[in-house]
């Protein structure tokens, strides 16, 4: 089985969601199904069908999260030596060469990626271009709009 890289925060977030699904959502939907059954004919009972559909969604999500956690390789970047190299989990400050605009990104697992929070997936084009490079290196990222050059200003293990 292939291990999927995940940050400590990403694992914590998935475990919280799993706990919420198991301790809150599951019992709530089971109670809703029981309540809907008491209303009689199940063929024409919209509440029953809606609750069963929600139960299917919850059980599917529980299985998905358990699968992700079982194949996760949790990487705590704060415990790794600071080499100045870009690796999974680091926070990278980049300078776009053409206009001197700076960007800061943290390289995270696919499930954790959120560009609004400056979290980019390790499989994204920019992360793939950065992995293995060092502070001071200039990296060319292929984008739909053409090649973009970035200089790696700093690499932090946060």
C-alpha positions, 0 to 999 in steps of 0.5 A: 500500500502506498503511503500518503504524506500528511502533516500533523495538523492534517491528521488531527483534522481528519481524526476530529472529523472522524470522531464527530461522524462517529459520535454525533452524526451517526447517532443522530441519523440512526435516531432519525431513521427510527423516528421515520419508521414509526410514521408507517409506510416506508415506501412513501416516507420522504424523511426515511429515505432522506435519513437513509441517504444521509446514513450512506453518506456518513458511512462512506465518509467514515470508510474514506477517512479510515482508509486515508488514516491507515495509509497516512505517513504523518510527517512532523517537519518541526522534527526534521533537520533544517537543511534549507531544502524544500521538502514536504511540510515546509513553508516556502517564501517565494519571489516571482522574478518578473515583478518581485511579488512575494508568495508564501506557501506551505506544502501539505497533503492533497486533502489539506490543500487550501489555496486561500490559506496558502496551503498547496498540495505536494502534487501541485505543479508549483510544489513539484517544481520546488521539492528538492530545491534550496534557498536561493535557487531559481525555479521555473514553474510551468503554468497554463499561462506560460513559464513563471520563474520564482526565487526561493527566498526562505524555507521554514520548518513551522 
